[in-house]
Amino acid sequence: MADSCASIPPWCRPTFIIRPNNTLLWDVVRVVTRLVGRLAEALGRRRIKGFRDRTRSARRRMLEIQRMTTRQRQEQQTGTYRELIGIAEEVLQSARMVLEEYPQDAWQRYDRRHGDRGNAQGDRALL
């Protein structure tokens, strides 16, 4: 039975799914906020209306979870985690609204200005 996966192609084999932790959630907030900031820069604006920069509050929650003792984790981790998840969901929802508000022409300007910084199409795929 140990060789039952031998005939299955590698891309079809089951893999473990990583559950999000506090640093991954903070990274989502940080990266999405950075991408929306770059779009605002490409449009010649200081910021995008309706998008709030929540990196400080997300970082604060992430560090709060990191610094908890074992006893504090048992008592307080769930509430702080829910706050961090709520912040990440809010940022993603706002980013989706930005994508709807600023379609292709804005992203093409972003592509031209930031072509040397990386794959702008890949950046859009994150959102």
CYANA upper distance limits for C-alpha pairs under 8 A (distance plus 0.5 A):
  4 SER  CA      8 ILE  CA      8.49
  5 CYS  CA     13 ARG  CA      7.75
  8 ILE  CA     12 CYS  CA      6.99
  8 ILE  CA     13 ARG  CA      7.11
  9 PRO  CA     13 ARG  CA      7.31
 20 PRO  CA     24 LEU  CA      6.34
 20 PRO  CA     25 LEU  CA      7.06
 21 ASN  CA     25 LEU  CA      6.83
 22 ASN  CA     26 TRP  CA      6.75
 22 ASN  CA     62 MET  CA      5.86
 22 ASN  CA     65 ILE  CA      7.75
 22 ASN  CA     81 TYR  CA      7.74
 22 ASN  CA     84 LEU  CA      7.99
 23 THR  CA     27 ASP  CA      6.60
 23 THR  CA     62 MET  CA      6.82
 24 LEU  CA     28 VAL  CA      6.78
 25 LEU  CA     29 VAL  CA      6.99
 25 LEU  CA     84 LEU  CA      7.70
 25 LEU  CA     85 ILE  CA      7.50
 25 LEU  CA     88 ALA  CA      6.85
 26 TRP  CA     30 ARG  CA      6.64
 26 TRP  CA     55 THR  CA      7.96
 26 TRP  CA     58 ALA  CA      6.23
 26 TRP  CA     59 ARG  CA      6.61
 26 TRP  CA     62 MET  CA      7.04
 26 TRP  CA     84 LEU  CA      8.28
 26 TRP  CA     88 ALA  CA      7.94
 27 ASP  CA     31 VAL  CA      6.45
 28 VAL  CA     32 VAL  CA      6.51
 28 VAL  CA     88 ALA  CA      7.42
 29 VAL  CA     33 THR  CA      6.51
 29 VAL  CA     54 ARG  CA      7.57
 29 VAL  CA     55 THR  CA      6.55
 29 VAL  CA     58 ALA  CA      7.59
 29 VAL  CA     87 ILE  CA      8.32
 29 VAL  CA     88 ALA  CA      6.15
 29 VAL  CA     91 VAL  CA      6.86
 29 VAL  CA     92 LEU  CA      8.30
 30 ARG  CA     34 ARG  CA      6.65
 30 ARG  CA     55 THR  CA      6.16
 31 VAL  CA     35 LEU  CA      6.74
 32 VAL  CA     36 VAL  CA      6.75
 32 VAL  CA     91 VAL  CA      7.97
 32 VAL  CA     92 LEU  CA      7.91
 32 VAL  CA     95 ALA  CA      7.72
 32 VAL  CA    126 LEU  CA      8.39
 32 VAL  CA    127 LEU  CA      7.83
 33 THR  CA     37 GLY  CA      6.60
 33 THR  CA     53 ASP  CA      6.85
 33 THR  CA     54 ARG  CA      8.31
 33 THR  CA     55 THR  CA      7.89
 33 THR  CA     91 VAL  CA      8.05
 34 ARG  CA     38 ARG  CA      6.74
 35 LEU  CA     39 LEU  CA      6.82
 35 LEU  CA    123 ASP  CA      7.69
 36 VAL  CA     40 ALA  CA      6.79
 36 VAL  CA     48 ILE  CA      7.97
 36 VAL  CA     95 ALA  CA      7.64
 36 VAL  CA     98 VAL  CA      8.41
 37 GLY  CA     41 GLU  CA      6.70
 37 GLY  CA     47 ARG  CA      7.04
 37 GLY  CA     48 ILE  CA      8.07
 38 ARG  CA     42 ALA  CA      6.65
 38 ARG  CA    110 TYR  CA      7.80
 39 LEU  CA     43 LEU  CA      6.76
 39 LEU  CA    106 ALA  CA      7.88
 39 LEU  CA    107 TRP  CA      7.65
 39 LEU  CA    110 TYR  CA      6.29
 40 ALA  CA     44 GLY  CA      6.74
 40 ALA  CA     45 ARG  CA      5.57
 40 ALA  CA     46 ARG  CA      6.73
 40 ALA  CA     47 ARG  CA      5.87
 40 ALA  CA     48 ILE  CA      6.26
 41 GLU  CA     45 ARG  CA      6.10
 41 GLU  CA     46 ARG  CA      7.04
 41 GLU  CA     47 ARG  CA      8.13
 42 ALA  CA    106 ALA  CA      8.19
 42 ALA  CA    109 ARG  CA      6.61
 42 ALA  CA    110 TYR  CA      5.73
 42 ALA  CA    113 ARG  CA      7.02
 43 LEU  CA    106 ALA  CA      7.29
 43 LEU  CA    109 ARG  CA      7.81
 43 LEU  CA    110 TYR  CA      8.23
 47 ARG  CA     51 PHE  CA      8.30
 48 ILE  CA     98 VAL  CA      8.26
 50 GLY  CA     94 SER  CA      7.56
 51 PHE  CA     91 VAL  CA      8.11
 51 PHE  CA     94 SER  CA      6.16
 51 PHE  CA     95 ALA  CA      7.64
 51 PHE  CA     98 VAL  CA      8.11
 52 ARG  CA     91 VAL  CA      7.98
 52 ARG  CA     94 SER  CA      8.38
 54 ARG  CA     58 ALA  CA      6.60
 54 ARG  CA     87 ILE  CA      7.52
 54 ARG  CA     91 VAL  CA      7.68
 55 THR  CA     59 ARG  CA      6.39
 56 ARG  CA     60 ARG  CA      6.56
 57 SER  CA     61 ARG  CA      6.83
 57 SER  CA     87 ILE  CA      8.39
 58 ALA  CA     62 MET  CA      6.63
 58 ALA  CA     84 LEU  CA      6.38
 58 ALA  CA     87 ILE  CA      6.98
 58 ALA  CA     88 ALA  CA      8.10
 59 ARG  CA     63 LEU  CA      6.59
 60 ARG  CA     64 GLU  CA      6.57
 61 ARG  CA     65 ILE  CA      6.79
 61 ARG  CA     80 THR  CA      6.86
 61 ARG  CA     81 TYR  CA      8.08
 61 ARG  CA     83 GLU  CA      7.95
 61 ARG  CA     84 LEU  CA      6.49
 62 MET  CA     66 GLN  CA      6.78
 62 MET  CA     84 LEU  CA      7.69
 63 LEU  CA     67 ARG  CA      6.58
 64 GLU  CA     68 MET  CA      6.91
 64 GLU  CA     80 THR  CA      8.29
 65 ILE  CA     73 ARG  CA      8.12
 65 ILE  CA     77 GLN  CA      6.98
 65 ILE  CA     80 THR  CA      7.49
 65 ILE  CA     81 TYR  CA      8.02
 68 MET  CA     72 GLN  CA      6.01
 68 MET  CA     73 ARG  CA      6.27
 68 MET  CA     77 GLN  CA      8.45
 69 THR  CA     73 ARG  CA      6.59
 70 THR  CA     74 GLN  CA      7.06
 71 ARG  CA     75 GLU  CA      7.11
 72 GLN  CA     76 GLN  CA      6.07
 72 GLN  CA     77 GLN  CA      7.55
 73 ARG  CA     77 GLN  CA      5.21
 73 ARG  CA     78 THR  CA      8.45
 76 GLN  CA     80 THR  CA      7.03
 77 GLN  CA     81 TYR  CA      6.41
 78 THR  CA     82 ARG  CA      6.63
 79 GLY  CA     83 GLU  CA      6.86
 80 THR  CA     84 LEU  CA      6.82
 81 TYR  CA     85 ILE  CA      6.63
 82 ARG  CA     86 GLY  CA      6.53
 83 GLU  CA     87 ILE  CA      6.75
 84 LEU  CA     88 ALA  CA      6.77
 85 ILE  CA     89 GLU  CA      6.63
 86 GLY  CA     90 GLU  CA      6.61
 87 ILE  CA     91 VAL  CA      6.76
 88 ALA  CA     92 LEU  CA      6.74
 89 GLU  CA     93 GLN  CA      6.57
 90 GLU  CA     94 SER  CA      6.64
 91 VAL  CA     95 ALA  CA      6.59
 92 LEU  CA     96 ARG  CA      6.69
 92 LEU  CA    127 LEU  CA      7.70
 93 GLN  CA     97 MET  CA      6.91
 94 SER  CA     98 VAL  CA      6.80
 95 ALA  CA     99 LEU  CA      6.79
 95 ALA  CA    127 LEU  CA      7.32
 96 ARG  CA    100 GLU  CA      6.90
 96 ARG  CA    127 LEU  CA      7.19
 97 MET  CA    101 GLU  CA      6.63
 98 VAL  CA    102 TYR  CA      6.43
 99 LEU  CA    103 PRO  CA      6.57
102 TYR  CA    106 ALA  CA      6.24
102 TYR  CA    107 TRP  CA      7.99
103 PRO  CA    107 TRP  CA      7.20
104 GLN  CA    108 GLN  CA      6.52
105 ASP  CA    109 ARG  CA      6.96
106 ALA  CA    110 TYR  CA      6.85
107 TRP  CA    111 ASP  CA      6.56
108 GLN  CA    112 ARG  CA      6.80
109 ARG  CA    113 ARG  CA      6.73
110 TYR  CA    114 HIS  CA      6.34
110 TYR  CA    115 GLY  CA      8.34
110 TYR  CA    120 ALA  CA      8.00
111 ASP  CA    115 GLY  CA      5.76
111 ASP  CA    120 ALA  CA      6.21
111 ASP  CA    121 GLN  CA      8.47
114 HIS  CA    118 GLY  CA      7.62
114 HIS  CA    120 ALA  CA      7.79
115 GLY  CA    119 ASN  CA      7.36
115 GLY  CA    120 ALA  CA      7.31
119 ASN  CA    123 ASP  CA      6.89
120 ALA  CA    124 ARG  CA      6.84
121 GLN  CA    125 ALA  CA      6.80
122 GLY  CA    126 LEU  CA      7.04
123 ASP  CA    127 LEU  CA      7.72
